[in-house]
């Protein structure tokens, strides 16, 4: 009778709920196997302007939520020394947003992604994974790589000119879902390196090969020809150095047959590339074989900006206007100095980007985070350190030559998983009893609902904007139905006010043209683009104000010495097209 009387009361024995390990891994599976491959016609750009990133935020938010719910389930927060260091680094990276010269709204999305990555790292630490479960996360990454490699092969070899994806078969650089060749290349290079790492962790029994080992051996043959076809120096260097760092690890921990077969597959992948070149006449773009690049101009310029304002920088969210203004001053003072690259909103180097905008404190934070990870790698098992560096190398190299985390959420998630992997190898976890469990639980339950709703409306708004821009004659109804312009603010404003200028021109309505001038004048302060100045010059000429048009033209030629503002025709270049340096 005691059992019957106590059951369902506070006196009854409290049973522990099951760990959320499986749902967590399933959410990562959805990200790497499904959502990161989602395609929807889009106008280009970065971040949420790319549909696969928008879709990937849904399982990513679920994974973060499950990590928080695991804290609530255990009522304990597990953390390591790396957690404390990364938390301090995130605080330091956030601090400059409170400087008086910062534009908080312009940098909000970047800081949200930063803290989401930290919460994801915390979530990973809450689970007591078995070795197989930990390794399964690496396998999910590899599956994502193989899916993209297969898509790249389809683009490169079989996709027709008039295809549903809008892929340029003449240029024929198979960028997969990423729409940017270097992002695809670093993603495939990471998978190539990961195949060697996983191969050494699968023992051979009586000389027999398992299907998992065969899949890992197949990876170099699938990925290397596409990396070569991409003509990406970032991908080539990442793959070559990564493979070189993996060979000592394979020699020490893999069977000799595994090492020999993997190296043979590397040779076979290169042979397939040579065979394609011989039979189709395809070859790497000659300009990509040299090391000449616009990076040699704008990365030193951004570094010089940091040296000019080393303490507080030019202000978070203000890189583009500060860059184009500062380089114009330097060029005006000394014509031998190169002028700025138009429409450059990132200097293609993550360190100088944060340093130029926020000064010395963000730079210290990034270097401190890197030092913490390298320290953890140095504490790993002897003979594994180079391999662990190799896992990071393709993505880390890419961050110093471009901005992959802004183009691909998958890259950011992989980067966080690798940090957790390195930390978990030697971590000694501390435990802290959690308070406000119900508050955290409520937040964890609400988060994926809010994020999913936001991302779905973002996808729908992007679809409407694309329809508006590609439908002829123009149908303004598509623009009016946009219900979430936040992720598309620049593009939405551009479409809206450019339509306003065109209507004002067609109907000879000075009021509409004047409204466009007011918007463009304000917009040019934080978003200086040549096309915007073209349209301003045209608008003033339409209003019969040649003196004002001449003043704007002089300012435009000062900021963009390489652009031609002689024509007075309004430019309809879209923001994403204008942002390609």
C-alpha positions, 0 to 999 in steps of 0.5 A: 500500500505504501507504493500506492499512497506515495506514487505521484506525490513529492514523497515518491522516489524521483526518477532521472529522465533520460539524457537528450544525447540522441535528440541532440545528435539527430538535430545535428544530423538534420543540419549536415544531412538535410538543411545545409543542402537546401536550395532556394533561388536567392540574389546572393550575399552572405548570412541569412541572404543565403537560403541554406544558412537560413534553413540550417538555423532551425536545427542549430537552434534546436541543438542549442535548446537541447543543450540547455535542456540537458542542464535543466535535466541534470540541474548541473552545469558542466564546464572546463577551463576552455569554457571560461576562457572562451566566455571571457573572449566572447565578452571582450569581443562584445565590449566594443559594441558599447563604444560611442563610435559603434553602430550596434544595429549593424553588428547585431547579427554577428554578435548573435552568431558569436554567442550562439556558437558559445551556447552550442559549445556549452551544450556539447559539454553537457552531454556524456557522449560515448566514444561512438557518439562523439565520433558520430558527430565527425561522421555527420560532418563527413556525410555533409561533405560527401553530399556536397561533393556529389552535388559538385560533380553533378554541377561540373560534369552533367548540369545543363546550361539552362538549369534550375539552380542558376549555375553558370556552366561556362565558368564551371566552378562547382561551388555546390550549395555555397554559391562561392568557390572558396567556401566549397573548397575549404569545406571539401578540404576539411572533409578530406582531412577528416577522412584520414583522421577517422580512418586511423580511428577504425581498427582493422580486424584480420586484414578485412576492410569494413564498409566505413573504411571503404567510404573513407578511402573513397573520400579523396577520390570524390573530393580532390577533383572538385577541389582542383576544379574549383581553382581555389588557392585557399582550397589547394593550400588547405588540402595540401597542408592538411594532408601533410599534417595527417600523414604522421598520424596515419603512420603512427596509429593506422595499419600500414595497409590503411596508410598505403591505401589512403595515399593511393586514393590521394594519387588516384584523386589527382589522376582523375583530375588529370584525366578530366583535364586531358579529355575535356580540355578543362584546366585550372584558371591560369590567374588562380595559379599565381598568388596575385590577389586583391587581398594584397591590397585591402588586407594591408589597408585594413591593417593600416587602419588598425595601426591608425586607430589601435585603441578603439578602432573605427567602430563596430559595424562601420568598416565599409564607410571607414575603409572607403573614406580612409583609403580615399584620404590616403590616396588623395595625400599620396596617389602612389597609395592604392585607393580602396576596393569599392563595396568592400564590407570585409577585408577578407581577414578575420583578425584585421576585421575585428581589429580595424572595427574594435581596436586592440581588445577584440584582437586580444580576444581572438588571439587568446581564444586561439592560444587556448585551443593550441594549448589544449592541442599541445596537451593531447596524446603524443603523436596526435597534435599535428593531426588535430591542427590539420583538422582546423587548418582548412577553415582557419586558413580560410578565415585569414583569406576570406570570411567563411563564417559569414557565408556558411553556418555549417563552417561555424558549427564544424569549427565549434565541434572541432574545438569541443573535440580537442577540449574533450580529449583532455578536459577535466570538467567542473560542475556548478549547481544551476539556479533558475532552472525553470527560467532556462527551461522556458528559454530553451523551449521558446528559442527554437519556436521563435528562431524557426518562425523567424527563419521561415518568414525570412525564406518566404521574404527572400522568395518574394524579393527574388520574384519581384526582381526577376518578374517582368513587368515589375509587380510591386505586389511582391515587394509589398508582401514581404513580411520579414525584411530584417535579414534583407534590409539593404536589399529591401530598401534598395528595391523599394526606393529604386522603384520609387525613383523609377516611378518618379522618373516615369511619371515626372513626379519630383516628390518621389525623386526627392524622397529617394534623394533623402533616403539615399543621402542618409544611406550613403553615410553607412553604406557607400556604394558606387551605384548609390552615388550614380543614382543620386547624381541622376536624381539631382539631374532629373530635378534640375539641380546640376550644381548639386549633382556636380557636388555628389559626382565630385564626392563619388570620384573622391571616394571611388577613383576607379569608377566612372561617374560620367554617365547620368543614367540611374544604376539598377545594380543590386546590393549583392552584385555591387558587394562583389569586390 
